Amino acid sequence: MLVMGILNITPDSFADGGRHNDFESAIRRAHEMISEGVDIIDVGGESTKPGAERISTQEELDRVIPVIKEIAKSGARISIDTMRSEVASQAVEAGASIINDVSGGLADPQMLATAARLNLPYIAMHWRGHSKDMNSRAVYGDVVSEVITEIEERISAALKAGIKKENLIIDPGLGFAKDGEHNWAIIDSISKFVDLGYPVLVGASRKRFLGGDNPDLREGATIELTKRLSTTGIWAIRVHSVKPHKEIISA
């Protein structure tokens, strides 16, 4: 199981907004993660926390491209966390080698074709809408079966657009249009997502369903969840801290 380290170059991300929101602090954090053995650094310039307003494409580019170019000098594997095909294209040109799209291609009609053209790993997350109104979309009869059905629709769309099966990774989208009960149901059934036959990324780090009002105080629960997930056959976890999670996996 790989560890994907989160690098949010944003002022408003829910757990670390503003901590790495300038070039120097972002690069410093990237090198810290590299020293701790991170497998992938996931660089994002747009907050997707509930209620977040979208920023312009240019602002997103201004945040992420200089940082990606600098991190790439180290040889680290970089993913670009974006819903925009233009940002994905420029990020890959700058040195990213994975596209992590929380919308699964739904936010930008050009994204799937762009990912196919770039011929790189593409992560399609389960998504029901932008941050501004996603909480209102957290309505399910059977959350596991419905999320699987909707992910299968994104898999089909990705393959139809020309993304190679071996390049496709899926993410059940914990916290995105899902309440705490939904998130735990998905975690309890994560084997069903693995059984779809694609690498699975899980991003639960410090999210509200892990308990408490302070995201930093959810790190302990995040570590416990990593222990639980480490035997499930998922491909990677996406986390804010790297070292404790690498220690669990290598133990």
DOBA-488586 format. One line per 8 residues: number of its first residue (from 0); their letters; for each residue x, z, y of N, C-alpha, C, O. Coordinates in Angstrom, 3 decimals. Example, Ala and Ser with C-alpha at 12.3 -4.5 7.8 and 13.67 -1.06 7.14 Angstrom:
<sites>
0 = as = 13.190:7.800:-5.690:12.300:7.800:-4.500:13.200:7.800:-3.300:14.236:8.465:-3.319  12.850:7.080:-2.250:13.670:7.140:-1.060:12.900:7.870:0.030:13.409:8.039:1.138 $
</sites>
This chain:
<sites>
0 = mlvmgiln = 0.841:0.000:-1.198:0.000:0.000:0.000:0.876:0.000:1.248:1.788:0.816:1.381  0.591:-0.913:2.147:1.378:-1.044:3.370:0.820:-0.159:4.483:-0.349:0.224:4.475  1.690:0.149:5.435:1.284:0.901:6.619:1.364:-0.013:7.829:2.434:-0.502:8.189  0.211:-0.235:8.450:0.122:-0.994:9.696:0.028:0.014:10.844:-0.913:0.804:10.919  0.997:-0.026:11.713:1.027:0.894:12.842:0.325:0.312:14.054:0.534:-0.847:14.411  -0.505:1.123:14.678:-1.308:0.690:15.825:-0.497:0.789:17.108:0.083:1.833:17.404  -0.459:-0.299:17.868:0.175:-0.294:19.189:-0.830:-0.870:20.181:-0.910:-2.084:20.373  -1.586:0.017:20.802:-2.600:-0.382:21.771:-2.008:-0.403:23.171:-1.635:0.636:23.716 $
8 = itpdsfad = -1.927:-1.583:23.741:-1.412:-1.714:25.110:-2.626:-1.762:26.035:-2.924:-2.783:26.656  -3.303:-0.645:26.105:-4.579:-0.551:26.809:-4.672:0.793:27.527:-4.022:1.758:27.124  -5.482:0.860:28.596:-5.698:2.156:29.238:-6.866:2.925:28.650:-7.084:4.081:29.011  -7.628:2.305:27.747:-8.926:2.875:27.386:-9.223:2.916:25.892:-10.374:3.141:25.519  -8.238:2.711:25.022:-8.513:2.842:23.597:-8.845:4.300:23.276:-8.357:5.214:23.941  -9.679:4.511:22.251:-10.282:5.828:22.075:-9.274:6.924:21.756:-9.446:8.055:22.210  -8.236:6.629:20.996:-7.325:7.682:20.550:-6.030:7.749:21.349:-5.441:8.823:21.476  -5.584:6.637:21.882:-4.272:6.611:22.538:-4.263:5.783:23.812:-3.211:5.309:24.240 $
16 = ggrhndfe = -5.427:5.607:24.417:-5.502:4.791:25.629:-4.571:5.294:26.715:-4.612:6.466:27.091  -3.731:4.400:27.217:-2.827:4.739:28.300:-1.465:5.239:27.860:-0.541:5.276:28.672  -1.309:5.625:26.604:-0.025:6.175:26.164:1.068:5.112:26.079:2.247:5.398:26.288  0.661:3.893:25.772:1.644:2.807:25.616:1.237:1.610:26.477:1.439:0.454:26.105  0.662:1.920:27.629:0.040:0.881:28.444:0.988:0.238:29.435:0.531:-0.403:30.382  2.286:0.382:29.252:3.248:-0.372:30.044:4.339:-0.857:29.098:4.489:-0.344:27.989  5.074:-1.823:29.535:6.042:-2.497:28.674:7.037:-1.517:28.055:7.270:-1.551:26.847  7.624:-0.645:28.876:8.672:0.244:28.382:8.156:1.212:27.326:8.797:1.405:26.293 $
24 = sairrahe = 6.997:1.822:27.579:6.487:2.796:26.609:6.015:2.096:25.332:6.123:2.659:24.243  5.496:0.880:25.459:5.073:0.128:24.275:6.271:-0.214:23.399:6.211:-0.070:22.178  7.350:-0.664:24.015:8.545:-1.017:23.236:9.163:0.236:22.614:9.634:0.212:21.477  9.154:1.312:23.365:9.689:2.567:22.826:8.910:2.998:21.581:9.497:3.396:20.575  7.588:2.914:21.665:6.756:3.301:20.522:6.982:2.350:19.341:7.015:2.790:18.192  7.136:1.064:19.616:7.391:0.101:18.549:8.668:0.441:17.803:8.698:0.390:16.574  9.722:0.787:18.529:10.986:1.123:17.880:10.885:2.435:17.111:11.544:2.605:16.085  10.066:3.361:17.599:9.818:4.587:16.836:9.173:4.254:15.491:9.575:4.775:14.451 $
32 = misegvdi = 8.169:3.380:15.530:7.489:3.002:14.292:8.431:2.297:13.333:8.388:2.542:12.127  9.277:1.431:13.854:10.245:0.731:13.011:11.174:1.740:12.334:11.466:1.616:11.145  11.639:2.740:13.092:12.545:3.750:12.530:11.862:4.584:11.459:12.527:5.144:10.587  10.534:4.671:11.519:9.763:5.442:10.541:9.335:4.613:9.333:8.676:5.121:8.426  9.713:3.332:9.329:9.468:2.493:8.169:8.167:1.720:8.193:7.677:1.320:7.137  7.595:1.498:9.361:6.337:0.752:9.455:6.481:-0.632:8.816:7.527:-1.273:8.922  5.420:-1.077:8.156:5.445:-2.397:7.522:4.980:-3.499:8.470:5.514:-4.609:8.451  3.989:-3.191:9.293:3.428:-4.155:10.238:3.101:-3.398:11.520:2.550:-2.299:11.471 $
40 = idvggest = 3.438:-3.980:12.663:3.027:-3.408:13.954:1.883:-4.247:14.484:2.026:-5.448:14.712  0.743:-3.597:14.677:-0.478:-4.286:15.106:-0.631:-4.127:16.615:-0.979:-3.052:17.102  -0.371:-5.201:17.347:-0.368:-5.162:18.811:-1.713:-5.631:19.346:-2.156:-6.741:19.048  -2.357:-4.785:20.132:-3.649:-5.144:20.712:-3.693:-4.873:22.197:-3.104:-3.905:22.679  -4.395:-5.733:22.928:-4.488:-5.578:24.370:-5.892:-5.365:24.885:-6.108:-5.307:26.095  -6.867:-5.246:23.966:-8.255:-5.063:24.385:-8.888:-3.948:23.576:-8.902:-4.004:22.346  -9.411:-2.940:24.248:-10.072:-1.849:23.548:-11.366:-2.332:22.902:-12.122:-3.107:23.487  -11.600:-1.858:21.685:-12.858:-2.169:20.996:-13.624:-0.884:20.679:-14.468:-0.866:19.783 $
48 = kpgaeris = -13.330:0.185:21.415:-14.079:1.420:21.192:-15.535:1.217:21.621:-15.816:0.354:22.453  -16.465:2.005:21.064:-17.877:1.851:21.449:-18.057:1.936:22.955:-17.547:2.848:23.606  -18.785:0.980:23.494:-19.088:0.964:24.917:-18.069:0.259:25.796:-18.302:0.082:26.991  -16.945:-0.144:25.223:-15.886:-0.766:26.028:-16.336:-2.113:26.591:-17.009:-2.891:25.916  -15.950:-2.372:27.842:-16.207:-3.657:28.487:-15.066:-4.613:28.150:-13.919:-4.188:28.019  -15.372:-5.885:28.012:-14.350:-6.878:27.711:-13.476:-7.144:28.924:-13.929:-7.048:30.065  -12.221:-7.478:28.666:-11.315:-7.900:29.726:-11.167:-9.413:29.646:-11.638:-10.041:28.697  -10.510:-9.997:30.647:-10.326:-11.444:30.659:-9.246:-11.848:29.661:-8.414:-11.036:29.256 $
56 = tqeeldrv = -9.281:-13.106:29.282:-8.250:-13.632:28.387:-6.876:-13.471:29.008:-5.927:-13.086:28.325  -6.759:-13.762:30.298:-5.459:-13.691:30.951:-4.916:-12.259:30.962:-3.720:-12.042:30.772  -5.800:-11.291:31.185:-5.337:-9.904:31.185:-4.856:-9.493:29.794:-3.856:-8.790:29.653  -5.573:-9.937:28.785:-5.157:-9.630:27.424:-3.793:-10.253:27.133:-2.920:-9.603:26.558  -3.612:-11.503:27.528:-2.323:-12.174:27.332:-1.201:-11.452:28.073:-0.113:-11.259:27.530  -1.469:-11.061:29.303:-0.450:-10.386:30.112:-0.010:-9.073:29.475:1.140:-8.656:29.617  -0.931:-8.433:28.777:-0.590:-7.165:28.137:0.240:-7.353:26.875:1.214:-6.632:26.658  -0.140:-8.316:26.045:0.463:-8.365:24.703:1.656:-9.289:24.550:2.565:-8.978:23.780 $
64 = ipvikeia = 1.689:-10.422:25.258:2.730:-11.419:24.983:4.141:-10.908:25.277:5.021:-11.093:24.437  4.402:-10.276:26.422:5.774:-9.790:26.650:6.210:-8.767:25.603:7.370:-8.753:25.190  5.290:-7.921:25.180:5.618:-6.894:24.188:5.922:-7.531:22.834:6.883:-7.147:22.169  5.109:-8.500:22.426:5.352:-9.180:21.147:6.706:-9.886:21.166:7.461:-9.804:20.198  7.011:-10.570:22.249:8.291:-11.263:22.348:9.460:-10.295:22.172:10.439:-10.611:21.496  9.354:-9.133:22.774:10.441:-8.154:22.686:10.528:-7.532:21.297:11.622:-7.400:20.750  9.387:-7.148:20.718:9.408:-6.549:19.374:9.941:-7.548:18.356:10.655:-7.177:17.424  9.590:-8.814:18.541:10.005:-9.849:17.584:11.522:-9.940:17.462:12.040:-10.356:16.425 $
72 = ksgarisi = 12.226:-9.557:18.503:13.695:-9.594:18.463:14.246:-8.672:17.384:15.350:-8.888:16.884  13.484:-7.649:17.025:13.931:-6.677:16.029:13.726:-7.188:14.611:14.264:-6.625:13.657  12.942:-8.261:14.473:12.625:-8.775:13.147:11.426:-8.111:12.506:11.094:-8.415:11.360  10.766:-7.207:13.223:9.604:-6.508:12.671:8.451:-7.486:12.442:8.300:-8.471:13.165  7.652:-7.198:11.435:6.454:-7.993:11.163:5.364:-7.544:12.124:5.071:-6.353:12.226  4.770:-8.490:12.824:3.815:-8.185:13.892:2.480:-8.850:13.609:2.426:-10.017:13.222  1.405:-8.100:13.805:0.071:-8.701:13.799:-0.497:-8.617:15.205:-0.201:-7.684:15.952  -1.309:-9.590:15.555:-1.981:-9.590:16.853:-3.446:-9.213:16.634:-4.175:-9.884:15.903 $
80 = dtmrseva = -3.850:-8.146:17.274:-5.214:-7.636:17.170:-6.023:-8.261:18.314:-5.994:-7.776:19.445  -6.739:-9.336:18.004:-7.483:-10.051:19.039:-8.692:-10.759:18.456:-8.718:-11.112:17.277  -9.691:-10.960:19.303:-10.866:-11.745:18.926:-10.816:-13.139:19.533:-11.746:-13.924:19.350  -9.743:-13.456:20.253:-9.661:-14.713:20.983:-8.630:-15.650:20.364:-7.494:-15.258:20.097  -9.046:-16.893:20.141:-8.152:-17.867:19.522:-6.963:-18.184:20.421:-5.856:-18.389:19.924  -7.168:-18.227:21.715:-6.070:-18.527:22.633:-5.006:-17.431:22.581:-3.809:-17.716:22.590  -5.452:-16.182:22.526:-4.503:-15.073:22.430:-3.779:-15.133:21.087:-2.570:-14.911:21.020  -4.511:-15.430:20.030:-3.881:-15.548:18.715:-2.795:-16.617:18.721:-1.694:-16.390:18.222 $
88 = sqaveaga = -3.101:-17.770:19.280:-2.138:-18.879:19.313:-0.872:-18.503:20.066:0.238:-18.727:19.584  -1.048:-17.927:21.258:0.122:-17.582:22.056:0.903:-16.422:21.451:2.126:-16.358:21.576  0.198:-15.509:20.799:0.873:-14.383:20.154:1.732:-14.856:18.997:2.845:-14.366:18.807  1.223:-15.804:18.220:1.999:-16.358:17.106:3.224:-17.090:17.645:4.317:-16.976:17.090  3.041:-17.824:18.702:4.177:-18.510:19.331:5.226:-17.504:19.805:6.425:-17.785:19.789  4.754:-16.324:20.227:5.660:-15.288:20.735:6.343:-14.507:19.621:7.345:-13.835:19.864  5.812:-14.587:18.395:6.470:-13.905:17.295:5.578:-13.172:16.317:6.075:-12.627:15.332  4.269:-13.141:16.555:3.359:-12.519:15.594:3.206:-13.414:14.370:3.315:-14.636:14.470 $
96 = siindvsg = 2.951:-12.799:13.207:2.811:-13.587:11.990:1.542:-13.260:11.209:1.357:-13.751:10.095  0.662:-12.431:11.787:-0.637:-12.101:11.201:-1.656:-12.055:12.331:-1.353:-11.578:13.425  -2.862:-12.548:12.070:-3.957:-12.447:13.037:-4.951:-11.419:12.517:-5.466:-11.553:11.407  -5.218:-10.404:13.308:-6.154:-9.345:12.942:-7.362:-9.445:13.879:-7.314:-8.996:15.025  -8.433:-10.035:13.375:-9.615:-10.333:14.196:-10.764:-9.417:13.791:-11.366:-9.601:12.733  -11.067:-8.432:14.632:-12.124:-7.483:14.273:-13.502:-8.131:14.220:-14.436:-7.544:13.673  -13.641:-9.313:14.770:-14.946:-9.981:14.746:-15.110:-10.908:13.546:-16.190:-11.461:13.336  -14.060:-11.082:12.764:-14.150:-11.981:11.614:-14.500:-13.405:11.988:-15.106:-14.126:11.195 $
104 = gladpqml = -14.128:-13.817:13.181:-14.385:-15.180:13.624:-15.694:-15.363:14.362:-16.024:-16.482:14.756  -16.449:-14.295:14.559:-17.760:-14.414:15.202:-17.691:-14.388:16.730:-18.590:-14.900:17.396  -16.636:-13.799:17.289:-16.561:-13.671:18.743:-16.085:-14.942:19.433:-16.398:-15.170:20.601  -15.336:-15.764:18.722:-14.774:-16.988:19.293:-14.974:-18.113:18.279:-14.387:-18.067:17.197  -15.784:-19.116:18.599:-16.070:-20.180:17.637:-14.846:-20.998:17.241:-14.899:-21.758:16.273  -13.749:-20.853:17.974:-12.522:-21.595:17.648:-11.545:-20.793:16.797:-10.520:-21.324:16.367  -11.847:-19.529:16.551:-10.860:-18.665:15.896:-10.538:-19.091:14.468:-9.366:-19.159:14.100  -11.537:-19.373:13.671:-11.267:-19.700:12.268:-10.466:-20.989:12.147:-9.542:-21.074:11.338 $
112 = ataarlnl = -10.813:-21.985:12.940:-10.054:-23.239:12.916:-8.627:-23.016:13.395:-7.688:-23.616:12.872  -8.467:-22.156:14.388:-7.130:-21.839:14.894:-6.304:-21.142:13.829:-5.136:-21.474:13.626  -6.906:-20.176:13.147:-6.193:-19.463:12.081:-5.812:-20.410:10.957:-4.728:-20.302:10.384  -6.709:-21.339:10.643:-6.402:-22.328:9.602:-5.211:-23.193:10.018:-4.319:-23.460:9.213  -5.207:-23.625:11.269:-4.119:-24.464:11.764:-2.784:-23.712:11.763:-1.746:-24.278:11.422  -2.822:-22.453:12.141:-1.591:-21.668:12.203:-1.071:-21.306:10.817:0.114:-21.021:10.646  -1.966:-21.320:9.825:-1.577:-21.128:8.425:-0.817:-19.822:8.210:0.256:-19.798:7.607  -1.407:-18.731:8.723:-0.834:-17.398:8.594:-1.883:-16.456:8.031:-3.066:-16.795:8.038 $
120 = pyiamhwr = -1.496:-15.290:7.547:-2.492:-14.318:7.113:-3.504:-14.020:8.229:-3.141:-13.826:9.389  -4.769:-13.991:7.842:-5.870:-13.763:8.782:-6.744:-12.635:8.246:-7.263:-12.713:7.132  -6.897:-11.597:9.041:-7.712:-10.452:8.651:-9.089:-10.595:9.284:-9.224:-10.640:10.507  -10.111:-10.665:8.432:-11.503:-10.778:8.891:-12.200:-9.449:8.670:-12.373:-9.010:7.533  -12.598:-8.816:9.754:-13.271:-7.526:9.657:-14.779:-7.709:9.699:-15.282:-8.686:10.253  -15.498:-6.751:9.103:-16.960:-6.747:9.225:-17.325:-6.312:10.637:-16.814:-5.313:11.143  -18.208:-7.068:11.263:-18.508:-6.888:12.699:-19.920:-7.347:12.966:-20.365:-8.359:12.424  -20.627:-6.607:13.798:-21.999:-7.010:14.134:-22.216:-7.209:15.627:-23.350:-7.411:16.061 $
128 = ghskdmns = -21.172:-7.158:16.403:-21.332:-7.358:17.836:-20.289:-6.612:18.622:-19.577:-5.759:18.093  -20.206:-6.945:19.907:-19.195:-6.356:20.790:-19.433:-4.870:21.019:-20.519:-4.343:20.778  -18.386:-4.221:21.491:-18.382:-2.766:21.658:-19.554:-2.251:22.481:-20.073:-1.165:22.224  -19.965:-3.035:23.471:-20.977:-2.574:24.410:-22.279:-2.180:23.727:-22.961:-1.255:24.168  -22.625:-2.885:22.644:-23.900:-2.588:21.991:-23.795:-2.429:20.476:-24.810:-2.480:19.780  -22.578:-2.235:19.953:-22.457:-2.217:18.502:-23.125:-1.001:17.870:-23.595:-1.086:16.735  -23.180:0.130:18.575:-23.803:1.311:17.978:-25.277:1.082:17.659:-25.804:1.636:16.696  -25.935:0.264:18.471:-27.355:-0.006:18.237:-27.569:-0.880:17.008:-28.690:-1.013:16.518 $
136 = ravygdvv = -26.481:-1.476:16.512:-26.572:-2.360:15.340:-26.248:-1.643:14.032:-26.184:-2.268:12.973  -26.044:-0.337:14.110:-25.702:0.442:12.915:-26.963:0.805:12.134:-27.274:1.981:11.944  -27.673:-0.211:11.691:-28.932:-0.025:10.953:-28.820:-0.752:9.613:-28.647:-1.970:9.568  -28.920:-0.001:8.540:-28.753:-0.572:7.197:-29.786:0.027:6.247:-30.242:1.157:6.422  -30.136:-0.755:5.251:-30.880:-0.220:4.129:-29.908:0.319:3.107:-29.983:1.483:2.714  -28.987:-0.538:2.677:-27.901:-0.168:1.769:-26.615:-0.664:2.410:-26.282:-1.845:2.321  -25.894:0.246:3.058:-24.763:-0.169:3.883:-23.693:-0.893:3.071:-23.132:-1.881:3.545  -23.398:-0.426:1.862:-22.326:-1.044:1.083:-22.675:-2.481:0.712:-21.872:-3.392:0.911 $
144 = seviteie = -23.873:-2.679:0.172:-24.242:-4.027:-0.254:-24.391:-4.963:0.941:-24.033:-6.138:0.851  -24.914:-4.462:2.058:-25.087:-5.319:3.233:-23.757:-5.690:3.868:-23.568:-6.829:4.295  -22.837:-4.740:3.933:-21.519:-5.046:4.496:-20.792:-6.032:3.588:-20.147:-6.958:4.079  -20.886:-5.850:2.281:-20.256:-6.797:1.361:-20.851:-8.189:1.532:-20.118:-9.177:1.572  -22.170:-8.273:1.634:-22.815:-9.573:1.823:-22.327:-10.241:3.107:-22.043:-11.438:3.120  -22.229:-9.462:4.186:-21.812:-10.030:5.467:-20.329:-10.391:5.459:-19.932:-11.364:6.101  -19.513:-9.634:4.753:-18.103:-10.011:4.604:-17.984:-11.291:3.781:-17.172:-12.163:4.092  -18.787:-11.399:2.744:-18.750:-12.621:1.931:-19.132:-13.842:2.761:-18.617:-14.935:2.524 $
152 = erisaalk = -20.022:-13.669:3.726:-20.365:-14.773:4.629:-19.163:-15.171:5.475:-18.940:-16.355:5.724  -18.383:-14.178:5.920:-17.197:-14.478:6.723:-16.111:-15.114:5.854:-15.385:-15.996:6.313  -15.999:-14.670:4.605:-15.050:-15.294:3.684:-15.395:-16.771:3.512:-14.521:-17.636:3.583  -16.671:-17.046:3.286:-17.115:-18.427:3.101:-16.826:-19.267:4.333:-16.362:-20.402:4.227  -17.108:-18.695:5.516:-16.858:-19.429:6.760:-15.372:-19.683:6.955:-14.976:-20.759:7.404  -14.552:-18.699:6.619:-13.109:-18.851:6.778:-12.565:-19.933:5.848:-11.768:-20.773:6.265  -12.994:-19.909:4.603:-12.530:-20.917:3.649:-13.006:-22.309:4.054:-12.260:-23.283:3.949  -14.242:-22.394:4.514:-14.787:-23.681:4.952:-14.017:-24.229:6.148:-13.872:-25.442:6.298 $
160 = agikkenl = -13.519:-23.324:7.004:-12.751:-23.746:8.182:-11.336:-24.178:7.827:-10.621:-24.730:8.664  -10.932:-23.926:6.584:-9.606:-24.357:6.152:-8.592:-23.247:5.982:-7.426:-23.518:5.695  -9.012:-21.993:6.153:-8.094:-20.886:5.898:-7.865:-20.792:4.391:-8.817:-20.779:3.612  -6.624:-20.729:3.995:-6.301:-20.671:2.572:-6.686:-19.311:2.000:-6.549:-18.282:2.661  -7.168:-19.326:0.761:-7.578:-18.086:0.114:-6.453:-17.057:0.132:-6.690:-15.868:0.351  -5.237:-17.521:-0.098:-4.114:-16.586:-0.165:-3.745:-16.007:1.213:-2.970:-15.055:1.301  -4.299:-16.581:2.274:-4.048:-16.065:3.622:-5.140:-15.123:4.112:-5.022:-14.569:5.205  -6.180:-14.932:3.343:-7.345:-14.196:3.816:-7.295:-12.736:3.376:-7.063:-12.432:2.205 $
168 = iidpglgf = -7.516:-11.846:4.329:-7.551:-10.393:4.128:-8.870:-9.894:4.704:-9.331:-10.413:5.720  -9.481:-8.904:4.078:-10.761:-8.400:4.573:-10.651:-6.931:4.981:-9.776:-6.199:4.516  -11.563:-6.524:5.863:-11.588:-5.164:6.394:-13.054:-4.763:6.529:-13.807:-5.457:7.212  -13.486:-3.665:5.903:-14.893:-3.279:5.988:-15.337:-2.783:7.352:-16.533:-2.584:7.567  -14.420:-2.581:8.273:-14.797:-2.275:9.648:-15.358:-0.885:9.862:-16.424:-0.733:10.459  -14.656:0.129:9.385:-15.123:1.495:9.590:-15.280:1.787:11.082:-14.388:1.494:11.878  -16.415:2.364:11.447:-16.663:2.720:12.841:-17.252:1.619:13.691:-17.688:1.875:14.814  -17.276:0.404:13.186:-17.835:-0.716:13.938:-19.269:-0.953:13.463:-19.490:-1.412:12.343 $
176 = akdgehnw = -20.229:-0.640:14.315:-21.647:-0.722:13.954:-21.930:0.088:12.691:-22.686:-0.335:11.817  -21.307:1.258:12.619:-21.507:2.157:11.480:-21.410:3.595:11.970:-20.545:3.924:12.781  -22.304:4.451:11.473:-22.191:5.871:11.791:-21.381:6.569:10.705:-20.898:5.926:9.773  -21.234:7.884:10.829:-20.389:8.611:9.888:-20.820:8.463:8.450:-19.985:8.270:7.566  -22.112:8.552:8.204:-22.634:8.424:6.840:-22.306:7.050:6.258:-21.959:6.927:5.083  -22.421:6.018:7.097:-22.097:4.665:6.646:-20.610:4.554:6.279:-20.255:3.968:5.256  -19.754:5.123:7.126:-18.315:5.048:6.877:-17.933:5.707:5.560:-17.144:5.157:4.791  -18.491:6.883:5.302:-18.158:7.582:4.062:-18.689:6.843:2.844:-18.050:6.829:1.793 $
184 = aiidsisk = -19.855:6.232:2.985:-20.405:5.454:1.865:-19.483:4.297:1.516:-19.279:3.990:0.341  -18.928:3.657:2.535:-17.999:2.548:2.298:-16.717:3.050:1.642:-16.217:2.436:0.699  -16.187:4.159:2.138:-14.976:4.718:1.544:-15.217:5.081:0.076:-14.374:4.820:-0.781  -16.368:5.680:-0.201:-16.696:6.054:-1.580:-16.794:4.829:-2.496:-16.607:4.936:-3.708  -17.085:3.679:-1.911:-17.263:2.451:-2.699:-16.179:1.420:-2.407:-16.398:0.222:-2.588  -15.013:1.876:-1.955:-13.984:0.919:-1.531:-13.558:0.009:-2.679:-13.093:-1.106:-2.440  -13.709:0.470:-3.925:-13.337:-0.373:-5.062:-14.168:-1.649:-5.113:-13.697:-2.676:-5.602  -15.397:-1.592:-4.614:-16.257:-2.780:-4.609:-15.711:-3.838:-3.648:-15.887:-5.035:-3.873 $
192 = fvdlgypv = -15.054:-3.394:-2.585:-14.444:-4.328:-1.643:-13.162:-4.907:-2.246:-12.887:-6.098:-2.103  -12.383:-4.061:-2.918:-11.183:-4.544:-3.600:-11.556:-5.577:-4.664:-10.845:-6.561:-4.869  -12.684:-5.336:-5.335:-13.123:-6.233:-6.408:-13.535:-7.622:-5.916:-13.720:-8.530:-6.726  -13.679:-7.796:-4.609:-14.000:-9.127:-4.081:-12.835:-10.090:-4.269:-13.009:-11.305:-4.176  -11.647:-9.549:-4.534:-10.510:-10.400:-4.861:-9.607:-10.751:-3.696:-8.778:-11.655:-3.801  -9.760:-10.047:-2.589:-8.922:-10.272:-1.413:-8.232:-8.959:-1.031:-8.777:-7.885:-1.285  -7.050:-9.027:-0.429:-6.427:-7.804:0.062:-7.363:-7.102:1.053:-8.034:-7.754:1.853  -7.398:-5.780:0.989:-8.301:-4.998:1.835:-7.489:-4.120:2.783:-6.604:-3.377:2.359 $
200 = lvgasrkr = -7.805:-4.220:4.069:-7.250:-3.344:5.095:-8.300:-2.291:5.455:-9.472:-2.620:5.633  -7.887:-1.038:5.560:-8.795:0.032:5.978:-8.248:0.671:7.248:-7.099:1.111:7.286  -9.078:0.720:8.283:-8.694:1.338:9.543:-9.607:2.498:9.874:-10.670:2.315:10.469  -9.186:3.702:9.484:-10.003:4.901:9.730:-9.334:5.859:10.693:-9.918:6.878:11.061  -8.124:5.547:11.105:-7.269:6.500:11.798:-7.932:7.176:12.995:-8.319:6.523:13.965  -8.053:8.498:12.901:-8.509:9.354:14.007:-9.902:9.022:14.517:-10.255:9.393:15.637  -10.690:8.334:13.718:-12.032:7.973:14.172:-12.982:9.159:14.101:-12.753:10.112:13.357  -14.038:9.084:14.876:-14.929:10.225:15.091:-15.512:10.788:13.801:-15.726:11.996:13.704 $
208 = flggdnpd = -15.773:9.941:12.811:-16.407:10.430:11.597:-15.516:11.388:10.808:-15.989:12.064:9.894  -14.226:11.449:11.157:-13.315:12.373:10.493:-13.447:13.791:11.040:-12.861:14.721:10.486  -14.219:13.970:12.134:-14.539:15.308:12.621:-13.841:15.679:13.910:-12.730:15.227:14.188  -14.514:16.521:14.704:-13.919:17.039:15.926:-14.024:16.083:17.096:-14.259:14.886:16.932  -13.841:16.649:18.293:-13.963:15.858:19.519:-12.638:15.278:19.998:-12.621:14.328:20.781  -11.537:15.842:19.533:-10.215:15.397:19.985:-9.598:14.483:18.925:-9.317:14.925:17.811  -9.385:13.206:19.272:-8.818:12.278:18.279:-7.496:12.752:17.680:-7.247:12.539:16.493  -6.647:13.393:18.484:-5.350:13.845:17.979:-5.509:14.865:16.859:-4.685:14.931:15.946 $
216 = lregatie = -6.578:15.661:16.935:-6.792:16.697:15.927:-7.387:16.144:14.640:-7.598:16.887:13.681  -7.660:14.841:14.615:-8.155:14.201:13.395:-7.025:13.629:12.544:-7.280:13.019:11.506  -5.787:13.821:12.974:-4.665:13.248:12.228:-4.571:13.841:10.829:-4.289:13.126:9.868  -4.807:15.144:10.710:-4.756:15.770:9.398:-5.753:15.151:8.439:-5.433:14.889:7.280  -6.967:14.917:8.929:-7.992:14.286:8.097:-7.607:12.853:7.768:-7.890:12.368:6.673  -6.962:12.171:8.710:-6.504:10.798:8.454:-5.472:10.781:7.338:-5.496:9.903:6.476  -4.564:11.754:7.354:-3.538:11.845:6.308:-4.185:12.101:4.948:-3.793:11.496:3.950  -5.164:12.987:4.908:-5.861:13.259:3.649:-6.566:12.003:3.130:-6.603:11.753:1.926 $
224 = ltkrlstt = -7.122:11.222:4.053:-7.790:9.989:3.634:-6.775:8.982:3.083:-7.066:8.266:2.125  -5.595:8.932:3.684:-4.551:8.054:3.158:-4.194:8.444:1.726:-4.001:7.577:0.873  -4.106:9.751:1.464:-3.838:10.204:0.089:-4.903:9.665:-0.856:-4.602:9.164:-1.940  -6.147:9.777:-0.424:-7.254:9.327:-1.269:-7.206:7.819:-1.489:-7.434:7.342:-2.600  -6.911:7.077:-0.438:-6.919:5.617:-0.529:-5.703:5.059:-1.260:-5.721:3.915:-1.713  -4.653:5.856:-1.375:-3.394:5.346:-1.925:-3.501:4.925:-3.384:-2.634:4.209:-3.886  -4.554:5.361:-4.071:-4.717:5.009:-5.488:-5.843:4.009:-5.724:-6.241:3.780:-6.866  -6.358:3.412:-4.648:-7.545:2.560:-4.777:-7.229:1.073:-4.898:-8.117:0.275:-5.197 $
232 = giwairvh = -5.980:0.697:-4.671:-5.619:-0.711:-4.759:-5.825:-1.496:-3.479:-5.769:-2.725:-3.496  -6.067:-0.795:-2.345:-6.182:-1.525:-1.084:-4.806:-2.031:-0.660:-3.774:-1.544:-1.124  -4.817:-3.014:0.230:-3.578:-3.665:0.673:-2.828:-2.833:1.713:-1.607:-2.697:1.641  -3.560:-2.278:2.677:-2.902:-1.578:3.779:-3.864:-0.626:4.472:-5.085:-0.768:4.397  -3.271:0.346:5.146:-4.008:1.225:6.048:-3.502:0.982:7.466:-2.328:0.678:7.675  -4.394:1.118:8.424:-4.050:0.932:9.829:-4.116:2.298:10.505:-5.186:2.900:10.589  -2.965:2.791:10.989:-2.866:4.174:11.453:-2.107:4.291:12.773:-1.322:3.418:13.146  -2.370:5.408:13.471:-1.680:5.665:14.732:-0.282:6.240:14.501:0.673:5.843:15.170 $
240 = svkphkei = -0.163:7.168:13.559:1.159:7.707:13.225:1.634:7.023:11.951:0.832:6.657:11.092  2.928:6.859:11.844:3.469:6.104:10.709:4.124:7.018:9.679:3.831:6.922:8.488  4.998:7.895:10.128:5.857:8.656:9.221:5.091:9.420:8.138:5.435:9.286:6.964  4.065:10.216:8.476:3.399:10.986:7.408:2.706:10.118:6.376:2.596:10.497:5.210  2.243:8.961:6.800:1.557:8.059:5.879:2.557:7.353:4.965:2.283:7.154:3.781  3.699:6.981:5.503:4.750:6.393:4.663:5.239:7.422:3.635:5.535:7.072:2.493  5.318:8.672:4.044:5.772:9.718:3.123:4.806:9.888:1.965:5.226:10.087:0.825  3.513:9.812:2.252:2.499:9.947:1.196:2.623:8.806:0.193:2.580:9.016:-1.019 $
248 = isa = 2.776:7.600:0.720:2.813:6.421:-0.141:4.053:6.394:-1.011:4.009:5.943:-2.156  5.158:6.877:-0.465:6.421:6.823:-1.201:6.645:8.052:-2.079:7.618:8.112:-2.831  5.749:9.026:-1.984:5.916:10.276:-2.762:5.763:10.009:-4.254:5.871:10.933:-5.060 $
</sites>
